[in-house]
């Protein structure tokens, strides 16, 4: 597709359930990023991939959060044993080259996660 | 720790007004500053600034960076209701790969 695609758009889960969020970046984009955006705040960095390699996961808030990009294209963000504080919009972004900050990042519409 | 502060937090204007949004930053080894517009969905890229004093312009929007004073402004002239959105400022550094975002400015343009 022309842009970054994320699914599902909305996800409601009960506390303690596991969830998986999908990101399909712009075709050919080397760099992929996950951000978490709480209500009324700017996005906060979670993790970064260059192709299939996860080069930075310093923003993941706990070991319940796990991300992968096994073939260097589609990425999945998994949250295990969800907690209410995980409720947020999860944004995925991609950019053309390695490193990410030399080119603009292009964002998907996000997945709005609500934990009951 | 890198830090980005945007002001004002929110702004209400009428169509035709000109607005100036502010972004100040503290970042280790600055590389770039980016502006995004966020309506109900994805943040949409507006500008990327890397050099001081060079204005970037796109239609009614323009932006400039001051690397000495560590701030940027985003100007919107002749505002329209379609400009209503949250405007996000973000900085990238050579020390990492991620963008650090400010909290955004919520702009509402009334007809």
Backbone of each chain as ProteinMPNN parsed JSONL, in Angstrom:
{"seq_chain_A": "XXXXXXXXXXXXXXXXXXXXXXXXXXXXXXXXXXXXXXXXXXXXXXXXXXXXXXXXXXXXXXXXXXXXXXXXXXXXXXXXXXXXXXXXXXXXXXXXXXXXXXXXXXXXXXXXXXXX", "coords_chain_A": {"N_chain_A": [[0.818, -1.204, 0.0], [0.214, 2.409, -0.085], [0.831, 3.77, 2.222], [1.802, 3.544, 5.742], [0.438, 0.797, 7.321], [-1.703, -0.216, 9.898], [-2.981, -2.688, 12.13], [-5.158, -4.233, 14.57], [-7.466, -1.418, 14.168], [-8.742, -0.691, 16.473], [-8.601, -2.084, 19.719], [-9.886, -3.957, 22.288], [-9.272, -5.286, 25.404], [-9.297, -7.565, 28.177], [-7.877, -7.034, 31.401], [-4.841, -8.673, 31.904], [-4.919, -10.3, 29.691], [-3.242, -11.298, 26.644], [-2.055, -9.341, 23.906], [-1.7, -8.621, 20.378], [-0.291, -6.491, 18.084], [-0.26, -5.243, 14.801], [1.966, -4.089, 12.237], [2.381, -2.842, 9.035], [4.811, -1.68, 7.131], [5.737, 1.074, 4.895], [6.452, -0.027, 1.656], [9.668, -1.277, 1.128], [10.889, 0.335, 2.995], [13.484, 0.666, 5.262], [13.8, 1.217, 7.963], [11.954, 0.834, 10.978], [9.681, 1.848, 13.452], [8.237, 1.801, 16.719], [5.885, 3.536, 18.666], [4.378, 4.801, 21.668], [1.421, 6.417, 22.488], [-0.041, 8.246, 24.867], [-3.178, 9.532, 26.061], [-3.615, 12.884, 25.194], [-0.937, 13.439, 25.106], [2.381, 13.61, 23.602], [3.784, 11.249, 21.211], [5.717, 8.497, 22.507], [8.834, 6.93, 22.303], [9.263, 3.464, 21.686], [10.584, 1.177, 20.418], [13.043, 0.216, 17.91], [13.672, -0.949, 14.62], [16.036, -2.007, 12.244], [15.78, -3.178, 9.19], [15.489, -6.597, 9.799], [16.634, -6.553, 12.238], [16.507, -5.753, 15.626], [17.478, -2.901, 16.838], [17.287, -1.101, 18.905], [15.738, -1.131, 21.904], [15.157, 0.361, 24.021], [13.025, 1.883, 24.923], [10.926, 0.26, 25.644], [8.541, -0.427, 28.082], [8.414, -2.507, 29.961], [9.236, -5.985, 30.607], [7.061, -7.222, 29.639], [6.47, -6.343, 27.202], [7.061, -6.96, 23.823], [8.66, -7.026, 20.681], [8.818, -7.807, 17.201], [10.289, -8.388, 13.963], [10.511, -10.335, 11.794], [11.112, -10.867, 9.037], [12.008, -8.542, 8.093], [10.061, -6.828, 7.203], [6.89, -6.686, 7.78], [5.875, -5.941, 11.111], [5.338, -6.969, 14.491], [3.945, -5.992, 17.53], [3.848, -7.173, 20.699], [2.029, -7.501, 23.671], [2.125, -8.804, 26.793], [0.095, -10.174, 29.391], [-1.637, -7.923, 29.936], [-2.008, -4.644, 31.391], [-3.916, -2.003, 32.966], [-2.612, 0.412, 32.632], [-1.448, 0.113, 30.198], [-3.154, 0.998, 28.316], [-3.516, 2.945, 25.487], [-2.65, 4.717, 22.45], [-1.004, 2.97, 19.961], [1.524, 3.633, 17.864], [2.97, 3.091, 14.706], [5.842, 3.667, 12.728], [7.666, 4.296, 9.707], [10.75, 4.643, 7.856], [12.928, 5.594, 5.115], [15.77, 5.043, 5.011], [18.577, 3.587, 6.834], [18.955, 4.174, 10.367], [17.106, 6.296, 10.597], [16.754, 8.999, 11.536], [17.726, 10.713, 9.66], [15.957, 10.94, 7.665], [12.465, 11.742, 7.171], [10.1, 10.258, 9.403], [7.322, 8.241, 8.667], [4.024, 7.868, 9.628], [1.65, 5.367, 10.71], [-1.96, 4.959, 11.179], [-2.349, 4.065, 13.709], [-3.044, 1.883, 16.537], [-5.65, 1.8, 18.73], [-5.588, 0.905, 21.946], [-7.452, -0.462, 24.515], [-7.642, -1.324, 27.832], [-9.546, -3.205, 29.936]], "CA_chain_A": [[0.0, 0.0, 0.0], [0.936, 3.649, -0.196], [1.255, 4.277, 3.514], [1.975, 2.573, 6.811], [-0.849, 0.21, 7.663], [-1.705, -0.87, 11.202], [-4.218, -3.385, 12.473], [-6.462, -3.635, 14.282], [-7.568, 0.004, 14.502], [-9.152, -0.637, 17.876], [-8.504, -3.369, 20.398], [-10.3, -3.947, 23.685], [-8.894, -6.536, 26.049], [-9.405, -7.59, 29.629], [-6.599, -7.04, 32.095], [-4.253, -9.998, 32.009], [-4.866, -10.947, 28.38], [-2.155, -10.937, 25.74], [-2.51, -8.729, 22.659], [-0.698, -8.505, 19.319], [-0.588, -5.377, 17.189], [0.496, -5.459, 13.569], [2.357, -2.931, 11.432], [2.891, -3.112, 7.689], [5.422, -0.386, 6.777], [5.805, 1.419, 3.483], [7.283, -1.008, 0.973], [11.061, -0.894, 0.908], [11.453, 1.117, 4.099], [14.424, -0.113, 6.051], [13.651, 1.492, 9.393], [10.598, 0.746, 11.527], [9.642, 2.334, 14.832], [6.994, 1.743, 17.486], [5.715, 4.575, 19.668], [3.17, 4.725, 22.491], [0.894, 7.762, 22.699], [-1.103, 8.341, 25.864], [-4.146, 10.586, 25.762], [-3.183, 14.247, 25.476], [0.522, 13.563, 25.121], [3.075, 13.265, 22.37], [4.242, 9.855, 21.148], [6.97, 8.139, 23.185], [9.538, 5.852, 21.614], [9.334, 2.141, 22.291], [11.627, 0.318, 19.87], [13.46, 0.521, 16.542], [14.23, -2.022, 13.809], [16.644, -1.771, 10.94], [15.456, -4.473, 8.572], [14.954, -7.532, 10.797], [17.381, -6.414, 13.487], [16.003, -4.815, 16.626], [18.688, -2.22, 17.27], [17.069, -0.277, 20.089], [14.478, -1.427, 22.583], [15.307, 1.056, 25.291], [11.785, 2.504, 25.342], [9.918, -0.719, 26.077], [8.364, -0.12, 29.514], [8.626, -3.666, 30.825], [9.493, -7.215, 29.846], [5.805, -7.729, 29.077], [6.406, -5.825, 25.832], [7.983, -7.666, 22.94], [8.418, -6.69, 19.283], [9.62, -8.568, 16.245], [10.162, -8.049, 12.53], [11.341, -11.483, 11.392], [11.555, -10.867, 7.635], [12.402, -7.189, 7.722], [8.95, -6.049, 6.648], [5.831, -6.58, 8.783], [6.308, -6.043, 12.504], [4.303, -7.214, 15.483], [4.199, -5.607, 18.912], [3.051, -8.035, 21.578], [1.997, -7.127, 25.082], [1.634, -9.944, 27.58], [-0.496, -9.888, 30.72], [-1.9, -6.483, 29.853], [-2.418, -3.865, 32.556], [-4.7, -0.829, 32.575], [-1.725, 1.496, 32.194], [-1.041, -0.12, 28.81], [-4.135, 1.641, 27.447], [-2.87, 4.034, 24.749], [-2.567, 4.484, 21.016], [0.317, 2.471, 19.569], [1.826, 4.119, 16.521], [4.114, 2.524, 13.988], [6.373, 4.58, 11.722], [8.788, 3.754, 8.936], [11.499, 5.607, 7.059], [13.575, 4.933, 3.982], [17.115, 4.538, 5.184], [18.925, 3.172, 8.191], [19.145, 5.263, 11.321], [15.783, 6.884, 10.833], [16.607, 10.412, 11.829], [18.14, 11.51, 8.511], [14.788, 11.06, 6.796], [11.265, 11.818, 8.011], [9.356, 9.046, 9.699], [5.929, 8.302, 8.222], [3.264, 7.149, 10.637], [0.35, 4.75, 10.485], [-3.081, 5.534, 11.933], [-2.269, 3.618, 15.088], [-4.016, 0.981, 17.156], [-6.085, 2.293, 20.049], [-5.732, -0.23, 22.855], [-8.141, -0.183, 25.779], [-7.595, -2.473, 28.741], [-10.639, -3.072, 30.909]], "C_chain_A": [[0.848, 1.249, 0.0], [1.486, 4.119, 1.135], [1.498, 3.164, 4.498], [0.59, 2.084, 7.253], [-0.756, -0.51, 9.003], [-3.041, -1.554, 11.437], [-4.064, -4.088, 13.813], [-6.462, -2.14, 14.566], [-7.91, 0.187, 15.969], [-9.033, -2.031, 18.468], [-8.914, -3.17, 21.85], [-9.952, -5.296, 24.277], [-9.107, -6.417, 27.553], [-8.003, -7.628, 30.222], [-6.104, -8.481, 32.247], [-4.172, -10.749, 30.684], [-3.631, -10.492, 27.608], [-2.749, -10.317, 24.479], [-1.352, -8.668, 21.676], [-1.145, -7.437, 18.342], [0.327, -5.475, 15.975], [0.793, -4.15, 12.862], [2.928, -3.4, 10.108], [3.491, -1.804, 7.175], [5.317, -0.109, 5.28], [6.821, 0.481, 2.813], [8.695, -0.474, 0.74], [11.681, -0.076, 2.013], [12.273, 0.221, 5.019], [14.133, 0.007, 7.542], [12.189, 1.433, 9.815], [10.648, 1.06, 13.011], [8.276, 2.049, 15.427], [7.025, 2.855, 18.537], [4.417, 4.312, 20.434], [2.7, 6.158, 22.742], [-0.263, 7.717, 23.682], [-1.979, 9.549, 25.53], [-3.601, 11.955, 26.142], [-1.684, 14.458, 25.513], [1.111, 13.258, 23.759], [3.499, 11.809, 22.38], [5.561, 9.667, 21.902], [7.552, 6.892, 22.542], [9.505, 4.555, 22.404], [10.531, 1.355, 21.77], [11.864, 0.626, 18.402], [14.058, -0.712, 15.873], [14.916, -1.444, 12.58], [16.606, -3.108, 10.219], [14.924, -5.411, 9.657], [15.625, -7.379, 12.161], [16.768, -5.356, 14.403], [17.207, -4.139, 17.265], [18.514, -1.409, 18.545], [15.722, -0.676, 20.685], [14.444, -0.733, 23.934], [14.013, 1.668, 25.805], [10.707, 1.536, 25.801], [9.765, -0.623, 27.597], [8.57, -1.298, 30.448], [8.884, -4.892, 29.966], [8.198, -7.854, 29.36], [5.653, -7.31, 27.619], [7.486, -6.489, 24.992], [7.645, -7.299, 21.499], [9.316, -7.525, 18.397], [9.332, -8.096, 14.831], [10.976, -9.111, 11.778], [11.864, -11.46, 9.959], [11.892, -9.466, 7.157], [11.312, -6.368, 7.078], [7.897, -5.839, 7.73], [6.418, -6.746, 10.187], [5.101, -6.288, 13.394], [4.791, -6.75, 16.847], [3.27, -6.434, 19.793], [3.152, -7.524, 23.002], [1.378, -8.288, 25.842], [1.06, -9.456, 28.905], [-0.803, -8.396, 30.84], [-2.388, -5.905, 31.175], [-3.164, -2.629, 32.072], [-3.803, 0.297, 32.061], [-1.18, 1.278, 30.787], [-2.018, 0.526, 27.828], [-3.524, 2.889, 26.82], [-3.094, 3.778, 23.263], [-1.134, 4.057, 20.697], [0.532, 2.804, 18.102], [3.056, 3.411, 15.964], [4.553, 3.553, 12.94], [7.477, 3.887, 10.949], [9.494, 4.887, 8.194], [12.424, 4.856, 6.117], [14.908, 4.295, 4.329], [17.384, 4.049, 6.583], [19.083, 4.373, 9.093], [17.88, 6.024, 11.591], [15.745, 8.378, 10.96], [17.128, 11.286, 10.695], [17.011, 11.713, 7.528], [13.547, 11.113, 7.68], [10.657, 10.443, 8.227], [7.896, 9.257, 9.288], [5.115, 7.354, 9.087], [2.019, 6.47, 10.078], [-0.708, 5.402, 11.358], [-3.115, 5.076, 13.384], [-3.309, 2.576, 15.444], [-4.355, 1.561, 18.515], [-6.391, 1.096, 20.929], [-6.388, 0.221, 24.152], [-8.141, -1.444, 26.624], [-8.63, -2.249, 29.838], [-10.295, -3.739, 32.237]], "O_chain_A": [[2.074, 1.166, 0.076], [2.51, 4.801, 1.172], [1.417, 1.985, 4.153], [-0.307, 2.884, 7.52], [0.15, -1.313, 9.223], [-4.09, -1.073, 11.007], [-2.96, -4.501, 14.167], [-5.509, -1.644, 15.167], [-7.424, 1.109, 16.623], [-9.326, -3.029, 17.81], [-8.363, -2.324, 22.554], [-10.298, -6.335, 23.715], [-9.098, -5.324, 28.119], [-7.072, -8.177, 29.632], [-6.844, -9.375, 32.659], [-3.435, -11.728, 30.57], [-3.055, -9.44, 27.888], [-3.823, -10.721, 24.033], [-0.185, -8.665, 22.067], [-2.265, -7.484, 17.832], [1.521, -5.752, 16.095], [-0.014, -3.22, 12.881], [3.83, -4.236, 10.058], [2.742, -0.896, 6.814], [4.866, -0.953, 4.507], [7.905, 0.236, 3.344], [8.886, 0.629, 0.227], [12.883, 0.188, 1.981], [11.817, -0.824, 5.482], [14.21, -0.971, 8.285], [11.303, 1.914, 9.109], [11.534, 0.601, 13.732], [7.271, 2.055, 14.717], [8.037, 3.084, 19.201], [3.489, 3.688, 19.92], [3.485, 7.011, 23.158], [-1.338, 7.209, 23.364], [-1.565, 10.459, 24.812], [-3.174, 12.165, 27.278], [-1.209, 15.524, 25.902], [0.439, 12.722, 22.878], [3.568, 11.193, 23.443], [6.408, 10.56, 21.93], [6.841, 5.923, 22.274], [9.691, 4.542, 23.621], [11.385, 0.919, 22.542], [11.016, 1.212, 17.73], [14.851, -1.433, 16.478], [14.421, -0.501, 11.962], [17.307, -4.05, 10.589], [13.99, -5.045, 10.369], [15.214, -8.017, 13.13], [16.545, -4.216, 13.998], [17.876, -4.718, 18.122], [19.499, -1.066, 19.197], [14.688, -0.563, 20.026], [13.783, -1.189, 24.868], [13.9, 1.949, 26.999], [9.669, 1.968, 26.302], [10.753, -0.728, 28.323], [8.874, -1.099, 31.624], [8.763, -4.84, 28.742], [8.228, -8.915, 28.735], [4.818, -7.848, 26.892], [8.65, -6.571, 25.384], [6.471, -7.263, 21.13], [10.422, -7.903, 18.782], [8.295, -7.498, 14.543], [12.014, -8.801, 11.194], [12.948, -11.979, 9.692], [12.043, -9.23, 5.958], [11.585, -5.331, 6.473], [8.007, -4.901, 8.52], [7.313, -7.557, 10.423], [3.986, -5.866, 13.085], [5.903, -7.071, 17.266], [2.049, -6.39, 19.639], [4.23, -7.162, 23.474], [0.25, -8.698, 25.568], [1.499, -8.446, 29.456], [-0.296, -7.707, 31.726], [-3.071, -6.564, 31.959], [-3.058, -2.251, 30.905], [-4.19, 1.044, 31.163], [-0.519, 2.16, 30.238], [-1.736, 0.592, 26.631], [-3.067, 3.785, 27.53], [-3.655, 2.755, 22.872], [-0.175, 4.706, 21.114], [-0.181, 2.322, 17.222], [4.038, 3.173, 16.668], [3.717, 4.227, 12.34], [8.147, 2.995, 11.471], [8.914, 5.943, 7.94], [12.678, 3.663, 6.281], [15.154, 3.139, 3.986], [16.498, 4.095, 7.437], [19.322, 5.482, 8.614], [17.61, 6.368, 12.741], [14.772, 8.994, 10.523], [16.984, 12.506, 10.764], [17.098, 12.57, 6.648], [13.557, 10.601, 8.799], [10.695, 9.582, 7.349], [7.317, 10.316, 9.532], [5.469, 6.188, 9.256], [1.418, 6.932, 9.108], [-0.41, 6.277, 12.17], [-3.84, 5.647, 14.198], [-4.314, 2.408, 14.754], [-3.476, 1.789, 19.347], [-7.346, 0.36, 20.68], [-5.934, 1.165, 24.8], [-8.586, -2.503, 26.18], [-8.597, -1.253, 30.561], [-11.103, -3.719, 33.165]]}, "seq_chain_B": "XXXXXXXXXXXXXXXXXXXXXXXXXXXXXXXXXXXXXXXXXXXXXXXXXXXXXXXXXXXXXXXXXXXXXXXXXXXXXXXXXXXXXXXXXXXXXXXXXXXXXXXXXXXXXXX", "coords_chain_B": {"N_chain_B": [[18.775, 13.615, 29.523], [16.833, 13.815, 26.611], [14.685, 16.545, 25.709], [11.636, 18.089, 24.84], [9.667, 20.912, 24.504], [6.545, 22.302, 23.983], [4.67, 25.207, 23.101], [1.827, 27.416, 22.705], [-0.128, 25.265, 24.94], [-2.683, 24.954, 23.998], [-4.796, 26.551, 21.59], [-7.106, 28.875, 20.369], [-8.468, 30.219, 17.522], [-9.789, 32.442, 14.972], [-10.966, 31.894, 11.653], [-8.742, 32.963, 9.117], [-6.984, 34.241, 10.783], [-3.52, 34.593, 11.825], [-1.202, 32.275, 13.119], [1.325, 31.382, 15.511], [3.299, 28.772, 16.465], [5.237, 27.333, 19.039], [8.357, 25.696, 19.727], [10.645, 24.401, 21.889], [13.805, 22.961, 22.708], [15.954, 20.518, 24.27], [18.649, 18.662, 23.566], [20.922, 16.001, 23.208], [23.575, 16.181, 21.04], [22.264, 17.214, 18.613], [20.37, 16.548, 15.671], [18.136, 16.812, 13.889], [14.991, 18.565, 13.506], [11.558, 18.062, 13.552], [8.274, 18.742, 12.306], [4.929, 17.757, 12.809], [1.532, 17.193, 11.842], [-1.332, 16.279, 13.534], [-4.382, 14.898, 13.199], [-7.256, 13.097, 13.65], [-6.035, 10.765, 13.245], [-3.137, 9.35, 11.881], [-0.018, 10.982, 12.675], [0.944, 13.485, 10.453], [3.576, 14.2, 8.308], [5.152, 17.358, 8.175], [7.417, 19.273, 8.074], [11.005, 19.018, 7.965], [13.782, 20.134, 9.677], [17.128, 21.095, 9.631], [19.122, 22.959, 9.564], [20.073, 26.155, 10.842], [18.142, 29.143, 10.536], [17.147, 28.872, 7.979], [14.293, 29.113, 6.212], [11.575, 26.942, 5.88], [8.941, 26.295, 3.661], [5.54, 25.685, 2.932], [2.903, 26.214, 1.161], [0.554, 27.813, 3.096], [1.899, 27.351, 5.383], [4.853, 27.657, 7.332], [8.199, 27.256, 8.569], [10.92, 27.624, 10.854], [14.225, 27.282, 12.154], [16.216, 27.767, 15.039], [19.251, 27.134, 16.005], [21.009, 28.078, 17.837], [19.585, 29.279, 19.897], [18.01, 27.186, 20.445], [15.322, 26.549, 19.485], [12.269, 26.301, 17.594], [9.854, 27.638, 15.305], [6.529, 27.341, 14.114], [4.632, 28.674, 11.651], [1.37, 29.571, 10.682], [-0.461, 31.019, 8.237], [-3.405, 32.926, 7.386], [-5.457, 31.192, 8.496], [-7.486, 28.212, 8.294], [-10.505, 26.282, 8.84], [-9.827, 23.66, 8.452], [-7.27, 23.506, 9.367], [-7.362, 22.898, 11.97], [-6.108, 20.936, 14.487], [-3.754, 18.799, 16.231], [-0.521, 19.91, 16.669], [2.599, 18.583, 16.401], [5.905, 18.638, 17.605], [9.136, 17.341, 17.077], [12.352, 16.023, 17.92], [15.407, 14.727, 16.612], [18.359, 12.939, 17.391], [21.901, 12.448, 16.958], [22.699, 10.583, 18.671], [20.983, 8.526, 18.931], [18.262, 6.613, 17.521], [15.593, 7.222, 17.625], [12.76, 9.533, 17.588], [12.199, 12.29, 19.727], [9.369, 13.53, 21.156], [7.447, 16.543, 21.655], [4.7, 17.648, 23.778], [2.731, 18.6, 22.16], [0.694, 21.083, 20.462], [-2.591, 22.051, 20.652], [-4.608, 23.16, 18.191], [-7.394, 25.073, 17.435], [-9.487, 26.187, 14.939], [-11.898, 28.471, 14.422], [-14.883, 28.995, 12.503]], "CA_chain_B": [[17.607, 13.13, 28.805], [16.325, 14.768, 25.625], [13.431, 17.168, 26.152], [10.99, 18.978, 23.873], [8.544, 21.601, 25.13], [5.785, 23.076, 23.021], [3.725, 26.183, 23.648], [1.011, 27.135, 23.878], [-0.715, 23.928, 24.962], [-3.834, 25.0, 23.112], [-4.98, 27.854, 20.965], [-8.348, 28.99, 19.61], [-8.427, 31.406, 16.675], [-10.817, 32.483, 13.947], [-10.484, 31.76, 10.263], [-8.075, 34.15, 8.605], [-5.923, 34.665, 11.701], [-2.184, 33.991, 11.713], [-0.767, 31.699, 14.397], [2.718, 30.964, 15.656], [3.467, 27.708, 17.445], [6.617, 27.337, 19.502], [8.953, 24.437, 20.154], [12.01, 24.53, 22.397], [14.343, 21.614, 22.91], [17.283, 20.217, 24.811], [18.96, 17.34, 23.033], [22.342, 15.688, 23.071], [24.019, 15.916, 19.672], [21.107, 17.48, 17.754], [20.507, 16.262, 14.24], [17.036, 17.348, 13.095], [13.738, 18.88, 14.173], [10.454, 17.771, 12.639], [6.915, 19.129, 12.668], [3.868, 16.887, 12.324], [0.139, 17.577, 12.107], [-2.1, 15.093, 13.898], [-5.824, 15.046, 13.367], [-7.711, 11.968, 14.462], [-5.327, 9.556, 12.849], [-1.675, 9.339, 11.886], [0.718, 12.229, 12.498], [1.325, 13.699, 9.058], [4.822, 14.952, 8.241], [5.095, 18.706, 7.594], [8.745, 19.804, 7.77], [12.2, 18.596, 8.692], [14.733, 21.239, 9.712], [18.435, 20.703, 10.143], [20.024, 24.11, 9.566], [19.526, 27.381, 11.409], [17.894, 30.341, 9.749], [16.619, 28.598, 6.635], [12.859, 28.901, 6.35], [10.91, 25.965, 5.011], [7.61, 26.818, 3.4], [4.639, 24.858, 2.139], [1.619, 26.902, 1.137], [0.364, 28.789, 4.178], [2.7, 26.941, 6.535], [6.296, 27.851, 7.234], [8.886, 26.928, 9.81], [12.327, 28.019, 10.9], [14.944, 26.695, 13.285], [17.31, 28.548, 15.622], [20.038, 26.139, 16.738], [21.731, 28.739, 18.924], [18.641, 29.45, 21.0], [17.366, 25.877, 20.637], [13.884, 26.55, 19.315], [11.709, 26.399, 16.259], [8.482, 28.093, 15.245], [5.701, 26.956, 12.974], [3.659, 29.717, 11.364], [0.28, 29.287, 9.762], [-1.144, 32.259, 7.882], [-4.767, 32.801, 6.823], [-5.898, 29.875, 8.971], [-8.764, 27.654, 7.852], [-11.001, 25.297, 9.814], [-9.097, 22.417, 8.22], [-5.973, 23.527, 10.073], [-7.602, 22.438, 13.338], [-5.38, 19.681, 14.703], [-2.645, 18.884, 17.175], [0.753, 20.045, 15.973], [3.65, 17.941, 17.188], [7.304, 18.928, 17.301], [9.986, 16.23, 17.511], [13.766, 16.171, 17.585], [16.232, 13.54, 16.48], [19.76, 13.192, 17.708], [22.846, 11.472, 16.426], [23.004, 9.614, 19.724], [20.011, 7.435, 18.913], [17.483, 6.524, 16.291], [14.202, 7.61, 17.8], [12.372, 10.92, 17.741], [11.637, 12.698, 21.012], [8.262, 14.429, 20.845], [6.815, 17.397, 22.646], [3.332, 17.269, 24.101], [1.822, 19.072, 21.138], [-0.181, 22.247, 20.603], [-3.908, 21.794, 20.061], [-5.106, 24.351, 17.519], [-8.774, 25.048, 16.951], [-9.802, 27.335, 14.1], [-13.359, 28.611, 14.35], [-15.31, 29.696, 11.275]], "C_chain_B": [[17.101, 14.215, 27.85], [14.949, 15.283, 26.02], [12.938, 18.125, 25.091], [9.764, 19.584, 24.537], [7.853, 22.468, 24.094], [4.866, 24.055, 23.725], [3.062, 26.931, 22.494], [0.488, 25.698, 23.856], [-1.904, 23.874, 24.021], [-4.081, 26.436, 22.691], [-6.294, 27.836, 20.19], [-8.283, 30.298, 18.835], [-9.611, 31.363, 15.72], [-10.183, 32.373, 12.568], [-9.872, 33.077, 9.794], [-6.96, 34.652, 9.504], [-4.602, 33.99, 11.325], [-1.771, 33.469, 13.084], [0.708, 31.332, 14.34], [2.801, 29.948, 16.781], [4.953, 27.571, 17.76], [7.076, 25.953, 19.951], [10.371, 24.711, 20.627], [12.522, 23.152, 22.772], [15.695, 21.63, 23.62], [17.601, 18.816, 24.334], [20.462, 17.186, 22.91], [22.632, 15.428, 21.608], [22.865, 16.024, 18.675], [21.408, 17.115, 16.307], [19.402, 16.919, 13.427], [15.846, 17.659, 13.987], [12.627, 18.715, 13.152], [9.147, 18.29, 13.211], [5.936, 18.157, 12.015], [2.518, 17.503, 12.668], [-0.63, 16.296, 12.41], [-3.558, 15.456, 14.071], [-6.271, 13.805, 14.126], [-6.893, 10.7, 14.206], [-3.816, 9.739, 12.936], [-1.104, 10.744, 11.91], [1.198, 12.331, 11.057], [2.537, 14.612, 9.024], [4.605, 16.302, 7.564], [6.478, 19.159, 7.126], [9.812, 19.061, 8.558], [13.237, 19.691, 8.556], [16.033, 20.745, 10.306], [19.374, 21.893, 10.28], [19.325, 25.342, 10.109], [19.228, 28.401, 10.335], [17.33, 30.111, 8.365], [15.142, 28.259, 6.784], [12.392, 27.831, 5.366], [9.465, 26.396, 4.882], [6.824, 25.823, 2.569], [3.27, 25.506, 2.213], [1.554, 27.95, 2.236], [1.196, 28.465, 5.421], [4.181, 27.241, 6.276], [6.912, 27.569, 8.591], [10.347, 27.312, 9.707], [12.924, 27.493, 12.19], [16.051, 27.647, 13.733], [18.122, 27.604, 16.515], [20.848, 26.76, 17.866], [20.831, 28.86, 20.152], [17.818, 28.198, 21.251], [15.842, 25.962, 20.565], [13.532, 26.608, 17.828], [10.31, 26.982, 16.369], [7.828, 27.564, 13.973], [4.655, 28.049, 12.811], [2.599, 29.2, 10.408], [-0.437, 30.599, 9.498], [-2.525, 31.948, 7.311], [-5.382, 31.457, 7.206], [-7.288, 29.519, 8.45], [-9.211, 26.607, 8.873], [-10.276, 23.964, 9.659], [-7.717, 22.378, 8.856], [-6.135, 23.061, 11.517], [-6.994, 21.053, 13.522], [-4.449, 19.871, 15.888], [-1.364, 18.947, 16.355], [1.862, 19.565, 16.903], [5.02, 18.352, 16.669], [8.133, 17.758, 17.825], [11.424, 16.513, 17.122], [14.429, 14.812, 17.493], [17.666, 13.902, 16.79], [20.635, 12.125, 17.09], [23.177, 10.394, 17.44], [22.038, 8.437, 19.72], [19.21, 7.491, 17.643], [16.077, 7.072, 16.416], [14.008, 9.123, 17.721], [11.86, 11.125, 19.161], [10.612, 13.773, 20.735], [7.949, 15.355, 22.012], [5.377, 16.954, 22.861], [2.304, 17.762, 23.099], [1.125, 20.368, 21.489], [-1.486, 21.929, 19.895], [-4.443, 23.094, 19.511], [-6.549, 24.137, 17.082], [-9.025, 26.329, 16.18], [-11.302, 27.391, 13.934], [-13.739, 29.368, 13.091], [-15.733, 31.128, 11.561]], "O_chain_B": [[16.959, 15.377, 28.23], [14.144, 14.55, 26.594], [13.717, 18.882, 24.511], [8.92, 18.864, 25.07], [8.492, 23.269, 23.412], [4.347, 23.774, 24.805], [3.656, 27.071, 21.425], [0.648, 24.995, 22.858], [-2.115, 22.878, 23.33], [-3.644, 27.39, 23.334], [-6.567, 26.897, 19.442], [-8.069, 31.362, 19.418], [-10.343, 30.375, 15.663], [-9.019, 32.717, 12.364], [-10.412, 34.156, 10.041], [-6.088, 35.398, 9.059], [-4.566, 32.981, 10.622], [-1.967, 34.144, 14.094], [1.259, 31.019, 13.284], [2.418, 30.232, 17.916], [5.807, 27.677, 16.88], [6.299, 25.156, 20.477], [11.205, 25.196, 19.862], [11.736, 22.27, 23.118], [16.451, 22.6, 23.572], [16.885, 17.874, 24.67], [21.176, 18.124, 22.553], [22.015, 14.557, 20.995], [22.53, 15.061, 17.985], [22.506, 17.33, 15.792], [19.677, 17.522, 12.39], [15.702, 17.101, 15.075], [12.745, 19.177, 12.017], [8.931, 18.285, 14.423], [6.081, 17.783, 10.85], [2.379, 18.232, 13.65], [-0.585, 15.34, 11.636], [-3.926, 16.217, 14.966], [-5.696, 13.496, 15.169], [-7.063, 9.691, 14.89], [-3.291, 10.223, 13.939], [-1.637, 11.628, 11.239], [1.781, 11.394, 10.511], [2.532, 15.679, 9.639], [3.962, 16.388, 6.518], [6.691, 19.4, 5.938], [9.569, 18.549, 9.651], [13.541, 20.129, 7.447], [16.053, 20.072, 11.337], [20.335, 21.829, 11.046], [18.136, 25.55, 9.871], [19.956, 28.518, 9.35], [17.059, 31.072, 7.645], [14.781, 27.256, 7.399], [12.766, 27.824, 4.193], [8.836, 26.81, 5.857], [7.345, 25.204, 1.641], [2.56, 25.366, 3.209], [2.386, 28.855, 2.302], [1.193, 29.221, 6.393], [4.68, 27.097, 5.16], [6.244, 27.633, 9.623], [10.933, 27.326, 8.624], [12.226, 27.285, 13.183], [16.734, 28.255, 12.909], [17.724, 27.314, 17.643], [21.323, 26.052, 18.753], [21.243, 28.587, 21.279], [17.012, 28.162, 22.18], [15.148, 25.504, 21.473], [14.354, 26.911, 16.962], [9.653, 26.841, 17.4], [8.462, 27.373, 12.936], [3.881, 28.317, 13.73], [2.895, 28.484, 9.451], [-0.963, 31.222, 10.42], [-2.775, 30.848, 6.816], [-5.778, 30.679, 6.339], [-8.131, 30.381, 8.203], [-8.41, 26.11, 9.664], [-10.127, 23.221, 10.629], [-7.069, 21.331, 8.88], [-5.141, 22.852, 12.213], [-7.328, 20.115, 12.798], [-4.366, 20.953, 16.471], [-1.15, 18.133, 15.456], [2.038, 20.062, 18.015], [5.259, 18.406, 15.463], [7.856, 17.241, 18.908], [11.685, 17.167, 16.112], [14.064, 13.872, 18.199], [18.131, 15.005, 16.501], [20.17, 11.04, 16.744], [23.848, 9.412, 17.121], [22.253, 7.456, 20.432], [19.458, 8.334, 16.781], [15.434, 7.358, 15.406], [14.969, 9.89, 17.78], [11.184, 10.266, 19.726], [10.931, 14.809, 20.15], [8.15, 15.016, 23.178], [4.895, 16.019, 22.222], [1.133, 17.388, 23.174], [0.98, 20.713, 22.662], [-1.505, 21.585, 18.713], [-4.705, 24.031, 20.264], [-6.875, 23.139, 16.439], [-8.806, 27.426, 16.694], [-11.912, 26.478, 13.378], [-13.021, 30.268, 12.655], [-16.118, 31.853, 10.644]]}, "name": "protein", "num_of_chains": 2, "seq": "XXXXXXXXXXXXXXXXXXXXXXXXXXXXXXXXXXXXXXXXXXXXXXXXXXXXXXXXXXXXXXXXXXXXXXXXXXXXXXXXXXXXXXXXXXXXXXXXXXXXXXXXXXXXXXXXXXXXXXXXXXXXXXXXXXXXXXXXXXXXXXXXXXXXXXXXXXXXXXXXXXXXXXXXXXXXXXXXXXXXXXXXXXXXXXXXXXXXXXXXXXXXXXXXXXXXXXXXXXXXXXXXXXX"}
